[in-house]
Amino acid sequence: MRVLLMSLVVIAGLYLLLLILAYSFQRSLLYIPDQHVLSEKELGEAGFVTVGIDIEGSGTLKSLWRPPSDETKPTIVHFHGNGGSLASRLPIYEAMAQEGAGVLAVGYPGYGGNPGAPSEEALYATAQAHYDWLIAQGYGPNRIVIAAQSLGTGVATWLASKNEASGLILEAAYTGMDDIAQRQFALLPAKWLIKDRYRSIDRIENIAMPLSWIHGTDDDLIPFAMGERLFDAAKEPKVAHAIKNGGHNDLWMRGIDRLIRKDAQRFVGSR
């Protein structure tokens, strides 16, 4: 009996230690930045320039900008996923701009050589500052399309719930980061430990703009059913693009850039 009790105490202690470590280092697991920065020559060849945008609490962040070819084209403000940086996604931004759309690729705090540290609060402040920058440049809400992938969909949904735009495009969206955490760490009370929750499911029904949802049917990181739940909670008008056999990181290889360009142009044209 004594041995059993001692074993239970040891197990409880190890579990408590695991909880402490999970809580303390969770942002290192969630945010996986790459510090690579493209040269101005590389950007110029792709038609982009670097812009510096001041973010309260983070400093001046560097983002990538390519203006629209004319006033009939959409201007897409894009929020990427949790890993990498803008540098690794330059081909994606080139594809978005292929038919003349403007693209503001948002640089995150702590990513791609930017100052600051990523967090839910910091990314929301970053999103609002980039939206405000576009407005200050003369791009009205009727020309702005908010778009995002994976982690960034939580940021984009928050921004769309606070501001006007012509449309919202979500790729591999989730209901909340707490739901993702609980799915990945089923033996822990992860839902209650997570600091950065990004609760899109609590905001989506309050968004009053057209929605385009893109999700791979075989996504093993953010299940298709979770994205579908978010889509179902959204108001009309909305359109779903289920990418058959698509995973989490291969959708761009399956031609979703065409869907994004088409829906972004349709959103702007309907306003």
Secondary structure, 3 states (H helix, E strand, C coil): CHHHHHHHHHHHHHHHHHHHHHHHCHHHHHCEECCCCCCHHHHHHHCCEEEEEEECCCEEEEEEEECCCCCCCCEEEEECCCEECCHHHHHHHHHHCCCCCEEEECCCCCCCCCCCCCCHHHHHHHHHHHHHHHHHCCCCHHHEEEEEECHHHHHHHHHHHHCCCCEEEEECCCCCHHHHHHHHCCCCCHHHHCCCCCCHHHCHHHCCCCEEEEEECCCCCCCHHHHHHHHHHCCCCEEEEEECCCCCCCHHHHCHHHHHHHHHHHHHHCC
